Each structure stands twice: as structure tokens, then as C-alpha cells.
Amino acid sequence: MARREITASASRYTSRKIRGRGAGDQSWQGRAYDMYHLVPEVRFAASWIANAMSGVRLFAGRRADDGTIEPAPDNHRAAEIVSQIAGGPDGQAKLLNAFGKHLTIPGEGWVIVRPNSEVQSPYSPEDGHDWRVLSVKEVKQQSGKLMAEIDGEDVPIPEGDPESMDPDGPVAIRVWEPDPERAIEADSPVRSSLELLEELLLLNAAVKAIARSRITGRGLLLIPKGTRFPTSGAQGDAEDDLIEVFMTIAETAIRDPESAAATVPIVLEVPADTIAAFKLIKFESEFDELAIKLREEAVRRFATGLEIPAEILLGLGDVNHWGAWALTSEAIRLGIEPKAGTVCYAFTQQWLRPILESEGDPDWHRWLVWYDTSPLRVRTNRSETALQAHDRGVISDAALRRETGFDEADAPDEAEVARRNPPPAETPDDDEEEGTPAEEETPSRPDLPVDESEAPPETLAASAGPSDGLLAAADGLIWGALTAAGEKLRKTPACPRSERAKARDIASARLHTLLPVDTAQVEQWRLLDGAWSRADEIAGRYGLDPECLTASLDGYARELIAAGVEHEYRLVPSVLTACVGAPV
């Protein structure tokens, strides 16, 4: 089906959703944008969410019967459509970044999709689309159609009547967080904090005034009248040399508030009978100190009202690195994934499914646009883990290069591979005469003993691999060892006392993935002492060497703990490879 017909289908579907837009008072959205520009805490929170959103990966998925999302095959039409959203991964990162701010501040944003043949953009293919993310201030409703302001020009978007709509017209997709009281209206975390943020602006102004005020900040210096001051040689017989110095400094402070002279109080001379000695009077108000405390409280309340942990905004200075990891993970789960789900729902309902339905896909209603936040959750240093996984044969050479900071340009070429792996030297036949080529003959097969017995062998060949029973037993030993190590780890310096209550909520066998432990500390803290007491029994049951089994399991567990990697059942066969088939 031609692409313009696909665009028309998507436009018909989305335009019906435009009707009803504008119901209710949404003037608060303008105030929310004002707070973004005036209050740095709002800008930081919105930018943090936006930057995190830009790391989310979009993909086409299919909802299975058990409710899980299965990625679409790379050659499926749904995968092709999703991969072309916003022109690819780079454009999708920009799109999600913009929606991170829109859904945080006004709770709403728009996507305008136009065929590139109409836009004539040099950065998009002729059969592609131009995707623009617009704010609520850039999209207006006029005379039954939307007017979108793009690059300073008004672009009309038809109402979308299926009977008379322009099939080449642009597609408008509205994405918003629905208000719980009126779902057609938008809602956002900034909306409920508008009054608090206006209060914060007043407190900022009060603190600014306190800092700039010379009178309230420095006070008055009262001097008894008739007091004589020492004179300098430059003043001759003048008696009020010190007062002249004070006044000069005060004048300097007025001209340049940032100079050191701004710290000098105003000097007044009063009758001697009214004051016995020099006296400094300050005009500091009790509100001065209170204003600063109120401002800190307002910032804290705003941070609490966000959809991410307050520590993200207030700072992580008092949080150890395990706590920081947990807070970041919580922020992704509560603040990033719901917004990514909102964007994916809009693209599923108003872009992907209408296209698949128009093309006659019988399962169009089961495909959806979905998100992957795993790039936001990976540990910062996976180089050592990648090396260990590569040695065990569970990741590819390309994955190893990626995780260690190299790219495919660093891969060895065929000549380099041949140089590193020379072929074995050929041994000439004894009866081959020098200079005479040997006749090509098919070597005769030696007579091999053949076991014609029909009874099953007493032991399996090494190539048969470990049995399911052995795999299950080894998996249980590993899990039990990691559980015991986690219980001990809670009482070590790796888990501060202030964090031990939270650590109890984490499965003991997974705690090493959150707490830093190096190879030497595994032995220092005796994390695996007594963990393999049943290894001899398991080895005897399956005909393995006890020492080999214990060493393999212990080495594997130590690598997991030091690398901070969670145990997986699929890795157990590689752990047992050295022991299966070895002589007992």
C-alpha cells in the first residue's frame, strides 16, 4: 500500500482524538512554563527526566498470552514501522527528551508528522516523514482545525473527517497525562506545585532584597558627640579623620555594592549625654533568617511532589553508592517508565496499529510500541564482567568490544586472525621421494574395536554434557552459597549500618550485585566459608571429582560476587564443563 494511504489512515484515527481538545481551563500550563524559566529547581527536575527519557529504547512488541511483551522479529512490518519513528534511534532520543519535559511541566505535548515530500527536508529520505514535537503553546485550535507553528510558520491540520479529509495532510498526535478528574485534560507534577513555586519566587525575592540592602545588613554605628579621633599626617590638624575614613568607605560601598566597603555600617554622631560609648545597632529582621529556612522548605516540598525520589533534586551527597544506585533505579521505575509508557501508548493507538490495520494485518491489535529502559540500568563498569563472560563463551566478540570501549573498526582482519592462528605444520610422508608429488589416496581406516553389547554404558561420554539432575544440584549449591554470602555481606563495611534496614528488602543471593566487593574481600570477609559442604555428596552421586566440582563452583561464585553479576541458570553447564568426563 502506498505510503500516502498509510498517512491518511493514521491521520483519520488521530484527528478524531483531537475533537474535545480544549475543554476545561488549561491556563495553568502557561504558568507552569513560566516556573520552568524562573525556578532553577523546576528546570533541573524536568531536564533530569528528559535526559533519562532520551536513553529509553523503543521497539515493536507483541503481547503474549501471559501478558509479557515479546520483541517483534527484525523483518516484521511492525518492527520496520517503529524503527522509522522520528527517523531512527537518534530522532527517537530527541523526541523522548522533548516529551520528558512536556509531560513534566504542562503534562501535554504534540507530535506533528508530515510526509517529507511536502516538507522537502534535506535530512530525511524522500519517502520518509518529518517528525516535530511541539508544545501546547505551538498548537492552537481555530475554526475546526489545528494550527501548528513549525519553524515560525502556521501549518494547518485538517479536522480529519473521513469523508473529506486530505490524504496527504499532516498527522497530529496529542500525548498527555490524563487528569484523574477529567481524562480529556492534562495533568503534571508541576501543576500541583504552582502555588508552592510562586511562594518560592517570593522567598527568592526576599532573600535577594536582604542581600542587597546595605541598611538592614550593616546597621548603624553610634558615636558620642565630641569624641576626638587620632589624625593622620595627611589631614594636618583635622580632628575627625576617622569619621572621614568611615564616610569615604560608605560612599564606596554605595557606588560598588560588591566591594569590601559594603560591610561598613553607617556612622552617626549623637550627643555624648545620650550614649556612653560606641554602639552598633543592627536592623536585622527576624524574617531574614526565616526567609532562608522557608525557601529551603519550599524546595524540599517541591522535590517531594515530583514523581522521582526527592534525593535526585536535593542531592545525593549523604547517600552511599549503593543508595544512589537504588534511588536511580526507583526514579526510573516511578518517573521514567510511566512517561515512556504514555508516549508508547499514543504511538501504538495513533500510528502503529492504524497502519497495520490499513495494510490488512490480522493481528494488528496485538502489536504495540514498547520501551526498554535497560540502557539506563546497566552498571557503569562492565569491562571485567564482559571479559569473564567472553571467556565462558556466553557473549560474542562484538559484545566484548562494545563493553570494553572498542568498536568494530578495532576488530582484527583476516590477515591478523591468520597470523595469530597459524595452521599446523604438515609432516611429509616417509615414503614420498623428494621432488615427487605423493599420490592422492584415501587413507584406510584402522580397525576399531566395536562394542556390540546392547546394555547401556555405565558412564556417559563427556560430550553428552551434564545431566539435568546435576545441573539442578549445582544450581542449588550456587544459589545457597550466594544466599549465605549475602547474609554475611549485610554485616560487613560494604553495607553501612544506616543502609542495613533497606538491604533486608533485597534477596540475599542478589545483594552482591548492589554492594561493592572486590576479590580480596571475598576471602577477607569469609563470604564463602562452609558454602560447599555438600559438594562431595553431589560429586559422588554423579561420578565427578569432588575437588574439581568444589573448585569450579567456588571460582564461579567468587567471580560473580567480585563482578557484581547475578547468577543465571543458563551458565551452570559452562561451570561444570571442566569436571564432567574428567577422571575420578
N, C-alpha and C positions, 0 to 999 in steps of 0.2 A: 504494500500500500504506500502511496506517495507520502512524503513527509508532511506536505501541507494539509493532507487529510488527517494525519495524526495530530497536528497542531490544532485543527478545528475541533477534534474530539475533546482534547484537553481543555480548550477554551470554553466549549459549551458546558462542560462539567464545572469548571471553576467559576464561570460567570454567574451561575445560579447561586453560588455561595455568596456572591457579592451583594445580592439583594438583602436588605435588612441591615447592612453595614451603616453605621451612623446613628443607630437607635441608642438613646441614652446619652448622658453627659460624659464626654471623654476629654473635657478641657484639662483635666489633671495631668494628661500626658505632656502638655506643654510645660507645666510646672516641673514635671519630672526631668525633662531635658534641661531645664534651667539649673536644677540641682546638680546634674551631671557636670555642667560647665562651671559651677560656682563652688561646689564642695569637693575637695580632693578625695575624700573617703568614698564618695559615690563613684567617682571616676575609677579609682583603684579597684573597687569591687566589680564594676562592670567590665573593666579591662581584664581582670584575672579570669572571670568566667569566659569572656570572649577568647582569650588566648588558649584556655583549656579546650574550648569547643573546637578551635581550629585544628587540634590534634586528633579529633574523632574521625574515624574512617567510615564512610558509607559503603554499603554493599547491598545487593539484591538477595533476598532470602525468601524461604518458603516455610510457612508454619506447619510443623509436623503434627501428627495426631496427639502427641504428648505435650504439645504447646511450645516445644523448643523451635528455634529458628535455624534452619539449615541453609547454608550459603548456596546460591544458585551456581550451576556449572558455568565455567567461563564462556562457553559457546552458546549459552541460553540467551534468548532475546531480552529477558528481564535484566540479566547482568549487563548486556550491551546498553540498555536504556539508562540504567543507574550510572554506569561508568561515564556516560556523556553528560550527566547533570553538571551544569556550570563549567563545562568544557574539560572536566577531568579532575584529578586529585588536587591540583593547585587551586583551581577555581572553587572547588568544594571547601577547601580550607578557608578561603576568603569569605565564602558565603556563610559558613558556620560561625566564623569570627564575628561577622556583622550581626547575625541573629543572636549571638551571645549577649551583645549589648542591647539590642532591641527588646528581647524578651526579659531582660533585667530592668530596664528603665521604663519604657511605656508598656511593656508586655505584648507588643504587637509589631509586626513588620510585613513588608510586601515583597514578593518576587515577581518581576516582570520578565517574561520570556518572549523574545521576538525572533522570527526567522532571520538568519544572518543576511539573506538576500535582500531584506528590507533595510537592515542596519548598515550593510556594507562595511563591516568591521574588518580591518586587515589582520586582526589577531584571531579570527575564527574561520573555520572552513566554510565554503560556500553553502554546503548542505547542513551546517550546524545551526546553533542558536546563540543569541546574545542574552546572557542572564544578568539581571541587575537586582540588587537588594536595595529597597527604598524604605525610608521611614514613613511614619504616619503623616508627617508634615509635607511629604513629597507626593502623596496620593490623595486626591480630592474627588468628591462625587459631585458631578454637575450635569443636570438635565438628562438623567437616566444613564449616564456613562461615567466611567472613571477617567480622570485626567492625571497622568503620571508625569512628573517633572524629571526628565532624564537629560543630563548634560545641559541644563539651562533651558530646555525646550519642553513644551507641553505635548505629550503624546496621548491622543485619545484612545480609550479602550472601550469597544462596543459593549452594550449591555449584555449581549450573549443570548439573544433569542434564537433558539434552534432553527426557526423557520426563515430568519432573515439575516443571520449573522454573517460576517465576512470570514470565510475560511482561512484567509491569510492574516487575520488580525492577531495582535499580540495576546498572550495568555497572562492573566493576573492571578496570582496565588496569594491569598491572605493567610498569614501564620500568626496565631495569637494564643496566649494563655487565657483560657476562659475564666471569667469571673464566676465564683460559686453561686452568686445570687442571680445573675443574668449571663447565661453562657455566651450570648452573642457579643458581649462586651469583654474588653481585655482587662487583665489584672497583672500586677507585678509586685515584687517585694519593695520597690521604691515607693509605690503608691501608698502603702500603709505607714510609711515613714515621712511623708511630706511635711506634716506639722512639726515633727521632731527635727527635720532638716532645716526648716525655716527658723526654728528656735536656735539651732546650731549656728546659722548665719548671724543672728543677733548676738550670740555669745562671742563669735569671732570678731564682730564689730566692737563689742565692749572691750575685749582684750586688746584689740588694736588701738582703741582710744586710750586705754590705760598706758600702753607702751609709749604712745606719742605725747602724752600730756606731761609737760615739764612741771606744772604746778602741783598736781596730785602726786607725782612721782618723787619730787625732791623736797617739797616743803619750804618753810621759812626759817631763816637764821636770824634770831633777835639779838641785838647788840645794845648794851646800855649806852645812853647818850653821854657824850663827853669822854668816852673811853679813848685813850691815846694808844696809837699803834706805832711800832718801830718804823722808821723811814729808811728808804734806800738812798744810796748816793745819787741816783739819777733824779730823785724827786726833790733834792735840796732840803729845805726846812719844812716840807709838807708833812702834816700830822696824820692824814688819813690815807696813807699809802696802801695799807692792806685792803681797805674798802674799795679803793680804786682798782686793785687787782681783782677783787671779787666781781666787781661790776664789769670789768673787761671780759672775764671768763663767762659771765652770764650772757653778755651780748654775743659772744662767740657761739654759745650754745643755741641761741635763738636762730642765728644765721645757719648753723650746721648742726642739726639735731644728732647726727651720728658721731660727733666729736666727743672727746673725753670731757669737755667743758659742760656737757649736758648733765653731768652728775652733780654739779654745784647748785646748792639751794639759792633762793632769792634772799638778799641781805636787806634787813630793815633796821633802822636805828630808832629806839624808843627811849622815853625819859628814864633816867637812871633810877628814880624812886619807884618805878613800876616793875623793874626787873633787877635782880641782884647779880646775875651772871649771864654768860652766853647761854642761849636756849634754842634748840632746834625743834621746830613744830612741823609735823608731817600731816598732810591732808589725805592720807590713805583711807579709803573706804573699806568697810568690811566686805563689800561686794567684790572688791578686786580679787581677793583670793578665792572667793566663792565662784566667781565667773569662770576661773580656770578649772575648778573642780566640776562645775556644771557642764562645761564643754567636754571634758573627758567622759563624763557620764553619758552625755548625748551621743558621743561617738560609740561608746560601748553598747548603748541601746540599739543604735542603728546596726551595728555588727551582729547583734543578737537577732535582729529581724530579718537578716539575709537568709538565703537558702543554702548557705555554706557555713561551716564551723566559724565561730566568731574569731578564733585564733588566726585564721587566714588574713583577716583585715587588721587585727590588733597586733599581730606579730608573733613569731614562734621562738622568741629569744629564750624563754624559760622552758621550752619543750625539748626533750632529747630527740635524737634522730628517729628512734622507734615511734615516739609520739607524733613526730612530724609526718612520718610515713602513714600512720593510722589516720591522722587528720586529713591528709591529702586524699587518701582512699575514701574517707567519708564524704569529703567535698565532691569527689567525682560521682559517688553513688547518689547523693542527695541534691547536688546542684547542677551537675553537668548532664548526667544521663536523662533526667526528666526533660530537660530542654532539647537534648538531641532527639528524644522520642517525639516531642511535639513537632519538630521540623520533619522528621521521618514520616509521621502520620500525614502531614499536609502533602508531602510529595507522593506518598502512597495513594491517597484518595484522589488527588487532583492532577497527578501526572502519570505515574506508572500504570495504575490499573485502567484508567481510561484508554491509554494507548494499547495495552494488551487486549482489552475488550474489543476495541475497534479492529484489531487485527485477527480476531476470532480465536484467541487462546481460550480453550475450555476451562482452564484453571486460573483465569486472570484474577479471580477473587482471593486466591491463596498466596499470590506473590506480593511482596511488600518491600519497601525501602527500609533498611535497618542499619544500626550503628554498631561500631566496635570501638570500645574505649581501652582495649589492651595496650595500645601505644602509650597511654597516659600512666599505666600502672607498672611498667617494667622497671626493674631495678636499675640504678644508674650505671653500675659496672657489671657487665655480664661477660667480660672477656674470659676470665678464668673458667666460668661455667661453660662457655662455648667451647673452650679447648678440651675440657673434660668430656663434654657431650660428643664432640667430634671424634675423640679417641675411642669412644664406645660405639661409634658408628650410627648415632641416632640423629645427627644433623649433617647437612651437605657441606661441601667446600664453600659454596657461595654463602651459606648462612654463617659459617665461621668467619669469612672475610668481612661480612656485614657487621657482626658483633664485635670484631676487634678493630674496627675503624678503617678497613680497607675496602676497595671497590673491585669490580670485575676487571678493571684495567690492570690490576696488580696480579691477576691470575697468571700462572706460568703458561707459556705457549707449548706447542707440541715438541719443539726442539729442546726446551728446558726439561719437559717431562721425560723425554728420551735420554737426556744426559744424566738425569737423576736415577733413572731405572734402566740401566744398560741390559740388553738381552744376555742370557747365559752363554758362555763360550762354548763353541761346538768342538767336540772331540772327534778327530778323524778316525775312520775305521783302520784297524791294524793291517788288513789285507789289501788296502787301497794303495796302489802304486802311485808314487809321486808324479804329478802331471797328468795322471789318467783319471778321468771322472768316474766315480763309482756308479755302478748300475743301480737304477732306482728299483728297489724291491720292497714289497710289503713285508715287514718283519713278521716272522711267525710268532704266534702267541705261545708262551710257555704253558706246559701242562700245569694246571692249578688244581689243588685238591677240592673236591666238591662234596659238600655235606648233603647227603640225600635223606637225612632224617627229617621227619615231618613234625618232630616235637619243637615247641618254641624255645628259643635260646634262653639261657639262664640270665644273661645281661643284654641290654640293648646296646647297639653301636653308638659311638659318640656322636655321629651325625644325626641320630634321632632326636637329640636335644633333651632338655629336662622334661619330666612328666608334669602333668597338671598338678598332681599331688605335691611334688617337690616345689613347684612354683608357689603354690598356696602356702606351704610351710615356710619357705624362705621369706615370702611377703609378710607373713605374720611375725617372724623373728625381727625383720627390719622395722616394721611398724611398732612393735613392742620396744625395741631399742630406742627409737626416736621419741616415743612417749616417755620412757624413763629419763632420757636426756633432757627433754623439755621440762620435766618436773624439777630436775636439778638446776636447770638453767634459770628458773624463776628466782632462785636463791643466790645467784651469782651477781657480781657487779655489772654484768651486761644488762640486767633488769633492775633499775633503781627501785628503792622502796616505794617511792611515790607512784610508780607505774605497775606495781605488782598486782594491785586490785584489778586493773584493766587487763593485765596479762592472763588472769584466771579465766577470762572470757574466750581466750584463744585455745584451740585444741593443742594439747601438749606436744603432739607429734609434728605440729606445724610451727611451733613457736620459734624454732631456729631460723625460719625464713624472715622473721621480723627483727631479731636481735643480732647484733654483730658478734661473731665468734670466729677467731682465726684458728688455724690448725694446731698451734701450740696450746691454746686454751682448752681444746677438747681433752687433751691429756692432763693439763693443769687442774681443771675442774672435775676430772674423772667422770665425764659425762656418759661414757660407755662402759664403765666398770660393771661387771656382772651381767651385761646385756646378752651374752651368748652362752648362757649356762645350758641351754637345750640344744646347742649346735651339734654336740657329739651324738645325741639321741637321733636328731634328724639325719645326720650323716650316716649313721648305722642303718637307719630304716631304708635309705635309698642307695646304699652302697657307695658312698662318697668318702673321700679322705677327710676326716674331721678337721685337721689343721688347715687344709685348703679351704674348706667351707667357712670356717671361722675367720680366716684371713680375708677372704673375698667379701664377706658380709661386713666385717669391721672396716675395711678400707672404703667400701662404698658408703657406709653411714658417715664416716668421717668426712668424706668429700662433700656429701650433701650438707652437713652442718656447717662446714667452713665456707662453702659457696652460697649458703642461704637458699638452697633449692629444695622444693618439696619432692618427696618420694612419689614415684609413679610405678604402678604395677608392670607396665609395659617394659620397664628397664630391667626387671628381675632376670629374664633369660640371659642378658649380657653379663650380669653379675656372676651367674653360675657357670658361664662358658668354660672357665679355666678348670673347673672341678669335675664337670660331667665327662665321663670317659677316662679320667686320669686314674692311674693305678692306685689301688688302695693299699 
